[in-house]
Amino acid sequence: TLSLHGALPIYLVLTWDLFSYMERAAIELLTARVAGSCRAGTLLFLTVPTGALIPRAPARISMTRRGRLRYHSSIDGPSTSNPRFSPTALESMMPGFRLLHSFLLGEEMQEFLFSYA
C-alpha cells in the first residue's frame, strides 16, 4: 500500500519505464495517490519504449556514490509485448498531469515530461 498521508510535498516523480509494465487501472490508481501530494508545477518524468517488444522486467535505476545514475536493463533476456501507450492515453491515465514535452530518443525510446496543474 502506498501511503502518502501527511508526507512532504512531491516536486519530482521519476517513473522511468515503469508504466509499460503496469495495467491502465494501476497507473490511474498510482498517479491519483501521488497527485494528492503534488503541488502545481510538480514534474513527472516517464520513458516509454517504442518497439513492439520490451524486456519482461522494467529497468533498474541506481545511483552511484558519485551521484550518477546507472541504468540496468535486461534487454538481452526474455521479452513481452509493449502496450505502446500514446501521449493522449498516458495523459488520460494521470489526472491533473498535462504533457509539457515529448522527446524521441533514437528508434526505441521516447521520453515524456508532464506537469501537475
N, C-alpha and C positions, 0 to 999 in steps of 0.2 A: 504494500500500500504506500502510495506517495502522499505524505503528509506535509503540507506547506503552511498550515495554520500557524500564524504568529512568526513566520520566517521573515528574514530580512528581504527587502525588495530585490527582485531579479532584474538585472540590466542587460544580460547577455545569455543566450541559450545556444549551446553548441550541440546539434543533433547528428552532425556528420551524415552518415548514410543510414542511420537507424530506421527512418521511416520506410525504407524499401523492404524492411523485414517485419513490418507491423501491418495488421489489418486496419482498414479505414476507421472502424469504430474505436480501436485502441488509440490511434493517432488523435482522434477527436477528443477522447477522454483525457489523454495525457496533456494535450495543449490547453484544454479547458482548465485543468488543475493548475498548470504552470501559469496560465494567464491571470489567475487570481492573485499572484504575487508580482506580476509585471507592472511597470509604470509606463506611461506614454513615452514612446521612443525606445523601449526595450527592443534589442535586436535578436533575431533568431537566424542562425546560420545553418544551412542544410546543403548537403551534397546528394545528388541523385545520379546513379549510374544510368547511362542511356542505352546500353547494349541490351540485347534480348535475354542474356543470361547474367546472373550475378553469383558470387560465391554463396554457399549455404549459410554462412555466418557473417555478421557485419564486421567491418574493420575494427581493430582495437587501436585506440589513440592513447599514447602515453607521453609524459613529459620527461625529458632528460634532466639531469642535475644542472645543466647549463640553461634551462628554460626553453629548450627547443622541443617541438612536437615530433614524435616518432609515430609513423603510420605503419601498422602491421595488418596486412591483408592476406587472406588465403586464396589469392587469385588462381593458383595452380591446383587447388583442391576441387572437390565436387561442387557443382553449380545447381542453381534453381532458376525458375522463370522470374524475370524482372517485372514488377507491377507497372512500371513506367508511368508514374503519376504526372499529369500535366501541371503546369503552373496554376491553372484555374482550379484543378482538383485539389492541389495542395492548399491553396488559399481557402477553399470551401471547407476543408477539414480543420482549419485553425482559426476559430472565431476570434475576432479582434486584431488579427495579424494581417497586414497588407504587404504585397510584394513590392520591394524597392528596386531590386536589381537581380538580373539573372545573367550568369556568365557561362558560356560553353567552354569547357576545358578539353580540347582535343576532340576525339571521336567517342569517348566512352564515359565522360563525366560532365555533369552540369552543377554549378553552384547557384544557390539562391540565398538572397538576403531579404528577410521580412522584418517589418517594424510593427510594434504593438501600438495601436491607436489610443 
